Amino acid sequence: MGKKIGFNLKEQVSNLAYGGKPLLFTIIVTFIVMLASCIAVFFSQVHGAEQVMVPNVVGKSLTTALLEMQQKELYAKINLQYSDMPGDINTILSQNPEAGAIVKAYRRVTLTVSRGVAIDRIEDYQGQNIESILPRLRVLFDGDSSMVKIASPVYKQDSSEQGTILAQFPEAGTFISDATTLHFIVSSGDKVEMVNVPEIEGMNAKQILKAMEESKIIFDFTQAEADDTKKWGTAVYQDMKGNTVQAYSHVNVQFAVSPVTESDTAVSGILSHNLLEYPYPIPVRLEATDKNGKTSVLVSFSHPGNNITIPYSVTRGTTLMLYVKDRVEYQETIE
């Protein structure tokens, strides 16, 4: 008869207890070796970082400081702070750790950076000499991030000493809550300011508006019908081209406008409005807001008052707003 086959639980447990020891020992040894390797790698990373000397970046620009930190494999933590020194915007005021300290690479260094002088309102400059204050103002409001920009002074013949500030816009005490352009009306003494008349004949509306900003000429625009020889949306005639005249003299210009049909999306025309007569040219600007609510400044210049005319080429449905000294004087929707 054949041998009886069966499962003996007691025998199987005994075999595992005595025959499994080498396997268990191998597993334990492997685990210990892996753990030791991980610990060695960890401490080599923690304790093995290169030590570097912190550079001295106080007084340097933020860009220069960041480059020097990068070269030392250090990282910067930026704190912004107002300062009392005009013109030091984006300059490093202090650092921690101090220059010369030995630290591990990849550490953070705290840099306190100047955000400029804390100015919240416009000062009173009337009666001062423009030449004496402009250098200080240019330092005070230096940099692209400055909220205040200085416009070119407008000169007016006056009995006051040449260079005396007769008026300013915005007025003294105005709070600075948004980008602001500071305008000065300055005495030219007994001297009459003379300027050249730019040639704008043949220019389109955008080019004309740029010329209006850059010159001290009052262009009086009248409408001309476009035809084969007169391209719509352009200046087709002007007088006094190339002449030298007194600043803010009037120059006649014809601006060609095409008939508007229902299919037209672009519209050209001339905004015309009567202002008060001012004792000197004051800042005005024309803004355009399209149907999507996007607003842009078309032109900004100084005007002595009475009739003002400004050419435009905009999309249908645009609202034009004429500002005088930052207040809306007139608005019109182009249909």
C-alpha positions, 0 to 999 in steps of 0.5 A: 500500500502507498504512503499516507499523505497528510498535513502535519501542522506541528511539523510545519511550524517546527520547520519554519521556526528552525529553518526560517532563521537565516531569512529573518536574519538577512531581512534585519541586516538589510534594514539596518544597512538601508537605515544607516545609508539614509542617516549618512546621506541626511547628515551629509546634506545637513552638515555638508552645505558650503559655508559662505560670507554674507556680502555687504549690500547696504546702500546698493540697488535691489537688483545689484543686491539680488545678483550678489546674493545669488552669486553666494548661493544666498536667498533674500527676504524683502521688507519694504520701508519708507525712508527720509532720503529723497531718491533712494527708492529700491535702495538697501537700507539694512541687512540681517545677517550683517556683512561679513557673517559666515553662514551656510549656503542657501540661507535667507538674508533679510533685506530692508528696501527703501520704498521712497519718501512717504509723501501723501500730498502736493506741497505749495511751490508758488512764489518759488523759483523753478530752477531752484526746486526742479532738481529737488523734485526730480530726485524726490519723484525719481523712478518709474514707480513714482506716483508723481511726474513733473510736466515741462513748465509753461512760461507766461510773460509776467512782471514777476522775476523770471522763473517765479512759479505763478501757479501749480496744478494740482493745487497745494494740499491735494492728496496723492491717491493716484498717478499725478502729473504736476504742472507749473505756470512760470513767469518768463519776465519781460521775455516773450517765449517763441516757438516753431510751428510744427508741420502736421499736414498729412498726419493722422489723428494719432500723430497729430495728438502727439504733436499737440502734446510736444508743442506749445501751439494751439491748433484750431481744427475745422472739418474738411470732406474727404475725397480722392485727394484728401484722406479721411482721418488726416490733416489736409491743410495747415497755415504758418508751417515752419514759422516762429511764433509766440508760444500758444499762438493759434494755427488753422488746420483742416482735418478730413472727415468721411461720411459715417455709414451704419457699417463703419466701426471707426469714426473720425471727427473733431471734438469742439467745446468752449472753455472759459478764458484763463489767465495762462495755459492750464492742463487739459486732457482728452480720454476715451472709454470704449464700449468694453469700459477700457479707458485711455488718454488720447492727448494731454496738453496745456490750453489758454481757454476759449474754443478748444478743438481736438481731432479723433479717430475712435470706434463707434460707441466710444465716450470722449471725456474732456478734463480741465485741471482733472475735472470733467468739463465735457463728454460726448459719445460717438455714435 
